[in-house]
Amino acid sequence: MKSLPILYSFRRCPYAMRARMALKYSGIAVEILEVKLSNKPQEMLNYSPKGTVPVLILPNGDVIDESLDIMLWAISQHDPNNWQLEGFKQLIDENDYVFKQHLDKYKYSVRYPEHSTEYYRQQGEVFLQQLEQNLEQHKYLLCDQITIADVAIFPFIRQYAHVDKQWFDQTPYRQLQIWFNEFLQSDLFNAVMKTRTPNLVIDHLL
Ligand SMILES: N[C@@H](CCC(=O)N[C@@H](CS)C(=O)NCC(=O)O)C(=O)O
């Protein structure tokens, strides 16, 4: 039997979520290994010493240990709805390198007492405003169809929204709320959020 790629994953990690969503969308069967971040398998660290999830090991031994690269690899195998669109990188970079920092400080504001929770939330809100503007122009972040940018960014908006869901729901970002709820309720997202037993229990994603 042909061996499948192995995905080292962590259910609640937004980077791992976007990788799992892309793999699922592309119809790629993988074996998925739920990692305990406090006790990472040595095998994973041998493949990728930087110790972050997700990590995808291909049957030929290639290691892909950045979530966006896993998404791009999955899409390069099969992209039935044209997720890959030129210009996707800029918005994802804004998410990964700017918004994510504000998100972490907002989420864990007790660890950053130099400013208030609201201060960090406001810093992150700049990105929400940008997304809202995009969504006023088209149904999804880059155009009228889902692209890799929507899927790559959604898990981070989910984290931000869930810090204070009541606050998020009463913001004026109506298009963003609609977009967010659509992904939250989507079969694709829910399919990749199944609970898995951690460490060394290999299970199939598809
Ligand atoms: N740039 C990486 C970031 C991945 C990342 O930071 N994942 C977190 C979990 S959400 C992680 O594994 N952190 C290591 C740890 O907590 O020990 C990617 O896109 O894959």
The ligand as a Gaussian input file, in Angstrom:
#p B3LYP/6-31G(d) Opt

LIG

0 1
 N        5.120000      30.137000      10.702000
 C        4.640000      28.898000      11.242000
 C        4.041000      29.156000      12.619000
 C        3.473000      27.926000      13.282000
 C        3.289000      28.103000      14.786000
 O        3.774000      29.087000      15.366000
 N        2.594000      27.148000      15.418000
 C        2.501000      27.182000      16.874000
 C        1.189000      26.629000      17.395000
 S       -0.198000      27.624000      16.946000
 C        3.571000      26.292000      17.448000
 O        3.786000      25.193000      16.983000
 N        4.285000      26.783000      18.472000
 C        5.323000      26.009000      19.126000
 C        5.062000      25.779000      20.563000
 O        4.049000      26.279000      21.090000
 O        5.858000      25.083000      21.181000
 C        3.620000      28.311000      10.266000
 O        2.981000      29.092000       9.533000
 O        3.480000      27.075000      10.186000

